[in-house]
Each structure stands twice: as structure tokens, then as C-alpha cells.
């Protein structure tokens, strides 16, 4: 095995997405957005236009994205920086695999989605009333969305930054890539945040005053109507639970994409996998473990106060996934001490997971089974007590039986 792979687990490991076996910009995309494009091109579907939001509501409906998923970001961290400010934030809507970015007053909307071959794929939508044209936008997006911020693969990220009043980033100040592992105190700089979170502090709803982030009154907001005119937005909320889900989801997708790309490159360089080679097994196990650890929320930052967000978003989110015969789901929220009651990522049901290289998916399932059935009692899985592991096993056996082998 070439020596480059021995350091794959560190951030410095690089993948050239334009070289074999990836050929990112030359590869035909096949995903939720391309299926919508095909329906538009065949005239099977026509998006509905409104003067207030353009094609936004129609797009969300056809992409199966709930309006309740709305989060609002006022930092100038998008290709549409000239439109974005505290008084005109960018709205992000999402489901399990697709994201729509909309800015009030702009003639362009942004869509990104997960793709089995590409990782993340990016599109723009012309919001003018005489046409709803969707086209791929790799070059405009990859400058930020295929960097160390996305684990070096085409992906998504949630940034927490320090801004001035108008949303401009102070590049001299520290910024953060946020996930479920991030301390609460480092989250959501440059974002609006609505919902209850007790005594926990965050960076949202605030901007720099005299060089310092003013967090004197930025917590436990119930709406953002007092900050700007919300009339053209689909809701006056930037839901805290939606933000928490978004942070986990983006990094979980990036982790799966990175693992899949690494294994694809391994297979490409070797021609085929020597399944009986000990070195191959060790390396594959190491790639898979990063996916397993993130799926099991191994580094999740504990909640020290109860979090309460939109009941509507929580209901929409929970109903999207399967439940077992006892009504339990991997989408059930806890929000007392951690995000989910059963800490195994709901993205185990995603096309991204199902599309992993076969050898990688088998190894991830093998490791998950070892942890959840109690064979692996390593310290990093101590947050999963015996009851929790047994509950997750039962949920999986009824809703995703290919992960846990029948006994």
C-alpha cells in the first residue's frame, strides 16, 4: 500500500477531486435536484412564482423541504454577500439531503444536495418571473465547499463567525466550523437563533461592538420580528433545534463523503481490494471508524440546560423517518442532556449511507454492530449505556435490518 494513506486520518491528507477516480466537474449528477430539473425540462412540472419570494415556496414543495426548517444567517458568507445584512438575512431551508438558500430581493437562489458520486453538488436558480432555470454551479461554490472547512471533499459546513453590525466578517477574529461536538458557546456567530436554551450561552443574534461580541441580550429569543421586517420570509424564526440538526447533518455527510472518496481512491490505486490482506483490513477499519464515531455522537457536547425549539419543525423532522413497533425512532429528540434520545445518526437511512462503497459500508456496519451489541466496550462509547444500545439495536432490526444481523 502506498505510504500516503498512512496519514489519511489527519486533516492534511488531500484528495484531488478533478483527477481519477472522481472527475468531479465531468461527472453527471444524479440526485434530488437533477430529478427536479428533468421534470421541469420535460414540462411535466412548472414552478409557481410569487412577487415576494419568487419560486421559493414552489421549490421547497417539489424538493420536499419543510418551511419550518428555516434558519437565518446575516454574516456575509455567501456568493450573494451584497444582499445579506442583519436587516436582510439569508434564509436556509433543508431536508435530509438538500439545502436551499434564499435572499430577499435577489434574483438568484442557491441549491445544494448530496449526490452518490459527487458528495455535494451545487446549483443556482434564476428567480425571474419568466423562467425558473436551474443550472449546476460547481466553480462558484467549490472555492469554499471543497476545502478544509468541508474535510477536503465537496460538502457543506456551518460557520460561526464574528461580524460587524452590517454582517461583514472581522477576519482578524477567530471563527469556528460547528458541529454537534462544538461547545455551545462557540456556535452561531453571524446567525439569528430563536428558541429557549436556559443558561447556555451562544454567539448568535450578536455583533461586534468596540471590538467585542455583545452577548448581553442575545439569548432565548422567541422570534426575530424586532430585528428586521420578516413579512417576506416564510416565518419569523431561525429555529435553534433546526440549527443543531443542520450542524450534525452537514458534518455527518462530509464524513461519509470523505470516507467514500478515500476508499474509492484506494481501490483505484490498487485496482481491486485485497480482502485477505491484513494491511487493507486495518486501513479500511480506520476509515470506517471515523464514520462510526460521528454516527454515534462520540464527541457530542453535552447540554447543560433544556433546549426548546419550534414544535412544528420537531414534528416535521420526526415524522420523516421510520419508527419501530414501539414507536421509537432515531429522530426522537432528547434536548435535555443531548440532541437525540437514541444517539445513532438518522442519516443511516440516507441514500448517502446506502451508496457507500460496499466494503466500506460492510465495515461500518460491522463496527456498529460490535458497539451496539456490547462486544466493543471502548471508552469512547461509554455514553451509550446497555439500555440505550439495546434500544438502538431493536430500532435498527425493525427499520434497517441490513445493519444488525439477525440472531
N, C-alpha and C positions, 0 to 999 in steps of 0.2 A: 504493500500500500504506500503511495507517495507520502512524504513526510508532511506536506501541507496540511493534511487532515488532522494531524495530532493536536493542533491548536484550534480546531473548529469551534470549540465551545466559548472561546474568548471573542470579544467584540471585534478584534482586528481581522478576523477571518473574512475574506472578501469573496463575493460571487460576481461574475460579470454576466449580467442578465441579457446582454446582447450576443453573447457567444453560445455555442452549443453546450448543453442540450436545450437552452432556454429560448434564444432568439425572440426576446420579448416583443419588440415592435413589429416583427414579421409574423407573429403567431396569431391566427384567427381566434378571436374571443368567442366563447360560448357561455353565456351566463344570463342572469335575470334581465339585464339591460338589453342585451342583444336580442333576446326573445321579444321584448317590447318593441325594439326597432324593426324587427321583421313584421310585426303586426301593423305598425304604422306604415311601412313601405308597401305592404300588400293592400293597404286601405281597409283592412279588417277593423281597424280602430282609428278613431280620431279623438285627440285630446281636446278637452274643453278649456276655453280661455276665459279669464276674468280680468277686468282692468286693474284690480287690486293686487292679485298675486300671479298674474299670467297663467301658466299651465300647472302651477304648483299643486293645487288640490287634486287635479286630474292625474298628475304624475304619481302622487303618493297613493292614490287609489289603485292605479294599474300596477304599481310596484309592490302593493300590499304592505305599505308602510303606515303605521298609525300616526295620526296628527298629534296624539298625546305624547309622542316621543320627542317633542320639540325641546331642544336646548339652544341657548343663545350665547354667542361669543362676540365680544366687542373689541378684542385685540385685532390688530391689522396683520393677521397671519394667513391670509388667503390671497389668491390671484386677483381678488376684487377689492384690494385694500382701499381704493379711492372712495368706495361707497360705505365702508364699515366705520362705525364710531359707536360711542356709548349711546348716542341717540338714534342709531340705526344699526343695531347688531345683526350679525349673520345668523340665520336660523339653520340648525342641523336636525334632520329627521332621519330615522333609521329603523330597520328591522334586523334580523339576524345576519344578513349578508350585504345589505345595500344601504347607502347613505346619500341623502340629497341635501345640498347646501343652497340656500336661497337668501338673497339680499334684497330688501325692499328698495325698489327703484331701479334695479339693474335689469338689463335686457338679457342676462345670461344666468342660467342656473347650472350647478355642478352636480354630477352624479359619480359615485364610485361604488364598486361592488367587488366581491370576491369571485375569482374565476379559477376553475380547477387547474388550469395550465399556467396562468399568469400571476397568481397571487391576487393582487389588487389591480383592477382595470378602471380607467378614468374616462369620463365623458363630459361634454358640455351640452346644454340645451339652449337653443335660440328661443327666447321667450316672446318674440314679436308676434302680434296677433294674426299675421297672415301665414305663419308656418310654425310648426313645432319640430325643429330639426335637431336630432341628437347625433353627435359625432364623437368619435374617440379622440382623446386629448392627452396622449402619453407625454409628449415633450414638455408641455406646460406644467405637468404635475410631478413628474419623476424627480425633478430637481430637489423637491422636499420629501417626496413619498417613496424614495428608494435610497435612503441614507442610513446613517447610524440611528436616526430617530425612529426608523422602522425596522431595526435589526438587519439592515443591509439588503432587504428584499422589497419588492413593491408592496406597500402596505399602508396602514393608517396609524395615526397617532393622535393623542390628546396632549396638548402642550399647556403648561401652566407658566405664565409669564407676568412680568411686571410692566404695567403700561402707564402712560400719562393720561390726562383726562380724555384726550381725543382718541385713545386706543393705540397710539404709537408705542412700540416696544422700546424700553430702555435696554439697549444691547449691552450695557455695562453691568447690568444686574443679572443674577443667576436665574435661570429658567429650569423647568423640570418636565420630563416626559412622565405622565402619570398613568398609573395602573392600580389594580386592587391592592398592590403591595405598597403604594405610596402613603406616607404619613398624611393624615387628614390635613394637617397644617400646610402642606405643600400643594394642595390641589386647587384648581380652578382659577388661578390668576388670569385675568382677562375674560372671564366668563361671568354671566349672570347665573345666580343659583337661587332657586326658590324651594322651600320646604323646611322642615324642622330638623335640627341636629343637636339640640341641647347645648352643652358647654363646649363641644368640639369647635375648634377654630379652623377656618379655611381662608384662602386668598381671594375668593370670588367677590363680586359686587364692589370691588375696591380699586382704587388707582393711587398713583404716587402723589403725595403732597410734600413739598420741600424735600424730595428725595427719599421719603419713607412711605411705605404702604399703609394707608389709613384703614385700619380694620376696626375702628371704634364702634361702628354700627352696621357691619356688613353681614351679620348672621341672622338666621331664622326668618328670612323674608318669606312672605306668603304670596307675593306677586311682584311684578316689575312695572306696574302702571305708573308709579310715581317717578320713574326714571326716563321714560320716553313714551311717545304715542304708540300704543300697541294695537291700534284699530286695524291695521293691515296685516297683522300677524294672526296666526291661527289660534293662538292662546296667549294669555298674559303670563305664562310660566316658562321657566327653564328648570325643569324638574331635577331635583337632587338625586333621586333614585335612577332616573334615566341617565344622568351623568355617570353614576357609579357603574351601571351596566355597560355604558359606552366605553369606559376605561378598561374594564375587563375584556370586553369583546374585541376591541382593536388589538390589544396585545396578545390575546389568545390566537386570533387569526394570524398575526405576524409570526408567532411561534410555530404554528403549524406550517405556514408557508416556508419559513426558513428551514425547518427540518426536512420538508419535502424537497426543496431545492438542493440542499446538501446531499441527500440520498440520491437524487437524480444525477447530480454531478459525480458522485461516487460510482454509480452504475455506468455512467457514460465513460468515465476514465478506465474502468476495469473491463467493460464490455458485458460482463454479467457478474452476478453476485456469487462469490464462492461460499455458499451457505454452510459448508463444513469447516471453513477457516476460522480459527479462534480469534484472529485479529479483526476480521469482519464483524463477528458477533459482538465483540467488545465495543467497537466503534458505533455500530448500529444501536446498541443498548444505550450508549452515551447520548446519541442524538435523540432517541426516544424519551429518555429520562427528562430532558428539558420540557418536552410537551406534557408528559405525565405530571410533573411537579406543578406546572402552571394550571393544568386542568383540575388539580386537587387543591388549588389555592394555598400552596405550601407557605408562601411568604405573605399572605394577606395581612394587611394592617388591621388590628382589632378595633372595633368600635367601642368607645367608652360612654356613649350616650345613644339613646334610641334615635333612629332616623325615620322621618315620616315624609313621604313624598306624595305625589298625585295618586289618588285611588284609581283614577281612570287609567293612567299608564300602567300601574301594577296589575290591574285586571287584564288589560290588553296583552301585556307581556306574559303573564302566567297562562292565559288561555291558548297561547300559540303552541305550546308543547304538549307531549303526551303525558298521561298520568297512569299510575299502576292501579290495580283493582281496589286499593285502599285510598285512592285519591291523591297519592303523593307524587310530587313532580320535582325534577331538578330545577325547575323555575320557581319553586316556592321560596319566598323571601323570608329571611330571619330579621335583619336590620336592628337587632338588639346588640349582639356582640360581633356579628359578621354579616356579610351580604346575603348569603343563601343558607337556608336551613340544611340542605344536603349539599355539601361543598364538592361537587363534581360539575365541571362546566357543561351547561346546556348545549354548547357547541359540539358535543359528542354526537348530536343528531344532525349536524350540518353536512351539506354537500362537501365542504372543505375537508372535513374529517373522513368522509367516505371516499374521497378522491386521493387520499394519501397513497404513496407507493405501497404496494401490497406488503412488502417485507417490513416497512416502517409501521404500517397500521397493525400488523400482527404483533410486532414487538411492543408497541404502545399498549395494546390490549393485554398482552402477557404481563406487563409490568403493573397495569391497573388491577388485574385480577389478583396478583400477588399481594398488593397493598390491601385491597378491599376484602379479601378473604382471610387476612391476618397472617399470611405467610411472611410478608415483609413488615417487620416491626421497627424499621429505622426511625430515628428520632425526628426526621423532617416530616413524618406523617403522624406525629403524636397528637396533632389537633383533631384527628379522626378517631374517636373512641369506638369501642366494639359495637355499640348500638348504632352509631352513625354509619359505620362500614356495612353493617348488616342491612340497614335500611337502603343504602345506595345499591347494594347488590340485588336486593329484591326489586327495586325500581328498574334497574338495568335488565334483569332477567325477563321482565314483562314488557319493557318498552324498547330495548336494544339488545336482544338476546345473543347477537354475534360477539358481544364484548366479553361477557362472562359465560364460560362454558357450563352447560347443564351438569348436574351431579347425579 
